[in-house]
Amino acid sequence: MRSSKNSMSALLGVAFVTVGATAVAAPTTYQIDPNHTFPSFEVDHTGGTSVWRGKFNTTSGTITMDKAAGSGTVSVTIDAGSIDFGHEGLNNHVTGKDRPDPAMLDVAKFPTATYEGRLTSWVNGAPTKVEGNLTLHGVTKPVNLEIRSFKCAPARQGGGETCGADAQAEFSRADFGVSFGQSFGFTMGVALRIQIEARSAP
């Protein structure tokens, strides 16, 4: 009888340890895939004459997620010099390669932009928002993202899991000191669109 009680106690002890380990399990870390992650944007040109679209070609960072707890973080670094409008002259103007302008990106002085945030508003095991701060042109301001789609699946090769999302936000570039054209009647609004993929270790 005593042996039976000891066995039962041991089993209960294992069960509690297992539950405890599950409760404090570390979030999964995902490395951003730079070949499938391109922040893009839309900006006004010449006071409403047209809308110019561009993207950043070089992005890195990590995402952590605890799907069971409904929590996670986002940390992204963007190479500001990788901006691409599909127009070399405009690229050089915005980055300051032809003539540095403090009202443009001035990448020699501010080579990167960063975004730090946390995944929020989870629905059916997936985040629908990111609440965070964008640092651009040396200025940090709150910018929240709306996640329009989110999906995770086993990686096609090499193990691990790949998660992808499509997110969007709007902000004023003048808030970050990138105010070129404001005195000419340019609208300062930026429509930010981000498609992102990130992969966990096998």
Summary of the structure (lengths in Angstrom):
residues: 202
radius of gyration: 22.6
end to end distance: 45.9
largest distance: 90.1
contacts: 563
relative contact order: 0.18
helix: 20%
strand: 48%
